[in-house]
Amino acid sequence: MKHILYFFVFTAVFTVFAQAVEFNKDTPIAELKTAAEKGDVPSQITLGIRYRYGINAIKDNIEAKKWFQKAAEKGNAEGQCRLAYCYLTGDGIIKDEIKAAQWFRKSAEQNYAEAKSGLGSCYLNGIGTIKDDIQAVKLFREASDAGDTEGRWRLGLCLYYGIGAIKDKERGLALVNDAARKGDKDASEVAARITLYEKRAANDSSCLLLTWSGRGWSIDLPNPKERTVIIVHGLGHSCFTDWVEQMARQIQNVEPRINIMAVDWSVPQDMVGKDGLSGAMNTAKLIPAVGQDIESQIHELGLSPDKIHIIGHSHGAHVSGQIGKRSKNAGHGTIDQITLLDCSTDEVHDGKSNDWDKNAAGFIDSYRTSKLFSTAYSDYADKNFDLSRDEDGFAFDMFFTAATLGVWGLKVYDDETRSHNAVLYWYISTMTKGEKNWGLLKVQ
């Protein structure tokens, strides 16, 4: 299945570990502090852990970092590793990926297994150091051999996808499953995700629902208790396109805890050919099947439709409608909101708008800048916004000028193709807490 799966699992997702350590969690804080202040390293580590995780103490990341640093500066490998995670996550200290990698390295040089996993992840993702897949695999292997479950499942993923090592899917999955059996929650989630996507990736016509990790798209499992925004790209795009990632980042800025997902259906588009009117019409024929497939994945992931907001552009707007319609028809529930960005014109759907259903969501809002490439009106939308300038096809176009002014600006284009795509950047610009009627906030 092309190269897409190779990118999923290696985004910078680190687990701040809380390995079992030999200490008495009931020891009074005052007693631990007395010993720690006298320079007793085990007490410093224990005190840091107690503060870091709120174990019989008020959780305090600043205090945790303070005691981990004291232990680290005395050359203690565990303290160095735990301090590295503090720098990596910004817990109790200003986030500094370079220092995180440095402290991981100091700890790894003392053969501390967890630090080797952490440093390997830095090499794999180019975080705080150069990107080096081969070195990452070497470190994961050493950590795995020392019994570290994180190192084991990360090594398994490298083997499974052939990253920094000869591809060996059977051996790779065995390592992931072994780590899962040993109680590693992350390994369990990764194994479940691989199983899910193996079913979807059985052939090149697969379409995939991916999760935003903060740095890129991954196969991490979403939290079914949180709200979810799903972005659906249109003709000729993929979820790795800049605008999709910009939208994901902006959503994350507005609602940090929300699940952000994207439908990637670029592979089936490539198979039918996406250029020209015939390509658009052929791609449109895929929309019902893509909607069905993604709705099934949403259900399998345990996501609640009434907590889902789908944002679809062009052909992706029609995919959004299909997801909503099929969720309702299957008895899985009604999607909370669907946002249409330049929903592609009826002409490429044989004038049927791809069998739309006004009841595909509890609320539907539609935004239109292109008179040539989007529907003239959306009678299935609860709220319509016609942003076009006049009948000649000109459109107001919000565009990002980061390279010059670093601000959002207003410009008029007569290029319909640019206008059709510019609605994306305009919509991204509206996703701020200060706006009352745009972005993630309903316009009811």
N, C-alpha and C positions, 0 to 999 in steps of 0.2 A: 504494500500500500504506500507507494511513493516514499517520501522522507518524513511525513508529518509526525508520526508517532515518536520519532527519535527526539523530538523537542519537548515532549510533555513533562516528563518526570524529573527534569534536571533544572528546573527553575529554582531560585534560591529559597528553598523552604527548609529552615532549620528547626529542629526540635530542641528546646531547652531542657536538657535531661535532668531527671531527679533520681539518679541511681541510688539503690539501697546502700547506705553507708552505716558503718558500725558506730552508732552513738546512741546515747540514752535521750530520747526526745522529751523525757520528763525532768531532765536536769534543769534546775532553775536558771533563768537567763542571767541573773546576777552572778551565779557561780561560774557559768561559762565565761562571762565577761572578765571576771577576775583572772581566770587562767589564760584567756586569750590576750589580755593586756600585758601579761607577763611573758608573752611570746610563744605560748604553747600552740603549735600549728594545728593539731587535730581539733583543739577547741575553737580556733579561728574558723576552720572549715565548717565545723558543726554549727557555730553561731551564724555563719553566713547562710547556711542551708535553712536554719530555723527562720531567719528573717526573710529569705527569698521566697519560701513557700508558706509562710505564716503558720509554722508548726509550733503550737503552744507559745506563740509570740505574735505581735502585730506585724503584718507583712510590711516590709520596708526595704525596697530595692536599693536605696542609697546605703543603708547600713550593711546589707548583704554584700554589695560591691566592695565596701570598705574592708570587710574582713577577708573576702576572697583575695583582694589585692595584697593585703598584708601577708597572707600565706604564699601568694604567687611570688612576691618579691623576695621571699626566703627560699625560693626555688622549689616549692611544693608543686608537683605536677597536677594534682587535682585542682588546687587553687588556681593555677595558671589556666587550666581548661575552663573552669567556671567563670573566671574573669573574662576570658575570650568571649564567652556567650553573652556576658553583660555588655561588652563593647559591640557585639554583633547585633543585639536587639535594642540597645539603648536603654536598658533597664538600670536605673540608678546612676547613669553616666551618659555623657554625650556619645551618640552612636559614632563608631569609628571602625570601619571594616578593615582598614590596614592594620590597626592595632589588634583587632580580633584575630586576624591571620597570624600576626607575629606571636601572640600569646599561645595560639593553638600550636604553632611550630615549636615554641619552647617546651611545651608539655609533651608534644609528640616525640621530640628528641629524647625524652626520658621514657619512651615506649608506653605512654599512657594511651590506652586503646581508644577511649572516647574522643581524645584530642585528635587522634589520627583520622577518625571519621569526620570530625569538624573541619580539619585542615583539608581533607580530601574533597569535601563539599565546596570549600573555598576554591580549590584548584579547578574543580569541575565547572563551576559557574563564573570563574574569574572574579571572585569577590576578595578584594584586599590583596590580590596577587595576580600573577599572570594565569591565563586559562591553560590548563595542561591536563588533558583527559587521561593520558598514560600515567602520570604521577598520581592522579586521583585514584585510579584503579589500584595502583600499588599500595596506597595508604588504606583503601577500603579492604583490600585483601589481608593486610597485616592486622587491621583492627578486627576483622572477622575471625582470623586465626586465633586471636587473643580472646575470643568469646564475646565481642561487642556485637549486639544484635543490629544496631543501626548500620555498622560497617558491613554486616552480612547482607542486609536487604539492599543497601546501596550498591554493593558489589554485584548482587543479583541483577539489579536493573541495568548496570553497565553491560553485563554479559547478555542479558535478554535483548538489549537494543544494539549491541555491538559498539558501544561507546568506549574508546580507549582500550578495547580488547576484542579478540575474535568473537563474533556473535555466536552465542550458545543459548538459545531460548529455553531449552529443557533444563539445563544446569542453572540458569539465571532464575527461573521461576521456582526451582527447588530451593534455592537459597532464600528467596523472599518468603516462601511458605514456611521454611524452617524457622526464620526469625519470628514469623507470626505465631507459630506453635509455642515459641518460647516466651510469648506474652508481649511482644512488641506491638503496641497498638498501631503505630504508623505502618508497620509491615503488613498488618491485617488489612488496613485500608488500601494499601497499594495492591495487595493481592486481589482484593475484591474489585478494584478498579481495572486491573489488567484483565480479569475474567470477563468483566462487563464489556470492555472494548475489544477483546479478542472476538467476541460474538459479532461486534459491529464491524470489525476490520477483516472479516473473512474474505472480502473481495473489494475491488477498487471502487465500488459504488457506495461504499459506506459514508455516512455522515455522522459527525461526532459532536457531543455536547461537552465542552471543556470548562474548566474552572480557572479563574484569574488568581494567580498566586501573589500578585504584587509586583512581579517582575516579568511575568509572561504567562502563557496558558499551560495548564498542567492537568493531570488526571486525578488530582486530589479530590476527595469526596467533599461535597458541600455540606454545610450544617443544615439539616432539615428543619431546625427550629427557627432559623433566621429567614428574613425576607430575601427574595432572589430577583435579580434583574438579569434577563437573558437578551443578549445582543445577537441579531440575525443579519449578517451581511447580504448584500445583493449580488447582482450579476457581475462576474469578473473579479470579485474580491475574495478574501479569505479572512479568517479570524486573526491572521498574523499581519494584516494590513494596518498601517499606522493609525488610521482613524478609529479602528475598533479598539486598539490599545489605548489611544488617547481618551476615548469614551470610558473605558474601564477605569483608567486612573482618575478621571474626574468624578465618576460615581463613587469610587473609593474615598476620594477627598470629602465628598458630601456625607456618605454613610459608610464609615470604616468597617462596620461589622456585617454588612450585607453580603450575601453570596453574589458574586458577579460571574456570569457564565456566558459562553458564546457558542453559537451553532456554526460549525465549520462544515460547509457542504461544497467546498471548492473541488474536491475530487470528482464527484458525479458531474459537476459542471464541466470539468476538463474533458470528461469522457464524451459528452454530447457536443462539445464545442460551443464556446460562449461569444464568438465574434459575430457582429452584424445582427440584422433583424431575425434571420433564420436561427442563429444561435440563441437569441433571446427567447424565441418561440419554443425551441427544443428544450431549453432550460426550464421554461415555464411548465412544461409537461411533467417535470420531476417534482414539482412543488407538493402535490398531495402525498407522495411517498415520503418525502423528506419530513413533512409535517407529522405524518404518522409515526415515523421512526423516532423523531425527537420527543414526541408526546410519550411514547413508550419509555424512553430513557428517563424523562422527568418522573414518570410514575415509579420506575424501578429504583430511582434514587431516593424515593420517599419524600419528594418536595410537594408541599401543599399548594395547589393551584391558586387558592385565595390569597397567597403571599407572593405571587409571581407577577412581575411586570416585564412584558416582552417589548423590546424596541427593535423594529424591523425597517430596513431601508430597501426601497425599490422592490425587486423580486422577493427580498427577505421579508417585506411587509406582508406579502401573500403567504409566505411560510408561517409567519406569526399567526395569521388568521386561521390557517389550517390546524396549527397546534391547539389553538383555543377551541375551535369547532370540534376536533376529535377528542379533546379532553372532556368536553361536556357530553358528547355522544356516548363516550365509553363509560360514563358515570363516575369519572374520577374527580369531577368538580369544575367550577367555572374559574378561568384565569381572571385575576383581579383587574389588570389593565394591559392594554395593547396600545403602543404608540407607533403610528405609521409615518415614516419619513419619505416623502416623495414616492408613495406607493405606485409601482410601475403601471403604465398605461394599459387600459383594457384591451387595446389592439393585439398585444402579444399573448392575451389569454382568451382569444376568440370572442372578445366582447363580454365575457362572463365574469370578469374580475376573479377568475379562478374559484368560482362557487363560494363566494363570501357569505358570511353569516353575521348579521348585526349583533347577535347574541354570543359571539365568540369570546367576549370578555365582559366583565362587569362595567367597564368603562373603556371607550376607544377614543383616542384623540389623533387627529391627522394634520400633518404639516406639509405644505406644498410650495415649492419654489419654481418648478419647471413645468411649463404648460405643454411642452413637447413630450417629455418623458414620464410624466406622472398623470394620474387620473384627473379629469376636469373637476370632479367633485367626489365626495365619499359619503354616499347616503347611508352607509353603515357606521359612520362615526358619530359619537355624541358631541364632539367639538371639532370644527374645521378651522384651519388657519391658512388662508391663501396669502402667501408672502410674495407672490409675483407682482411685478410693477405695472404691466399693461398687457394688452392683447397681442403685442408683437413678440412676446416671449422673453422680454427682459425680466430680470429678477434681482431683487435685493439679495446680496450675498455676504454673509458674515464670513470673514476669513481670518486666519491666525497669522500674525506678522511677528512671530517670535524672533526671527533672524534680524529684524530691524528695530521695532519699537518694543517688542515683547508684550504687546497688548492686542485685544480684539479690536477690529476695525470694521467699517461699513464700506462696501464698494458695490458698484453696479456692473454686472457682466451681461454681455449679449451672447455669450457662449453657453448654449443650453446644456451641453455635457457638463461643463464646470458647475453650472447652476444646480444641476441634478445632484451632483456629489457634494456641493457646498452646503446643502441643508444639514449634512452630518456635522460639519464644524460649527455651523450656527447653533445647532441643538446642543452640542457639547458646551458651547459658551453659556448656555442658559442654566446649566446645572450648578447653581450656587445657592447657598442658604439664604442670600439676600433676595432672591427672586421669589415671588409669591405665586406666579401662574405658569411656570415653565418647568422643564427638566423633570425630576423625579416626583415633583409635587403635582397632584391632579389639578386639572383646570376646571373642575366642576363648580 
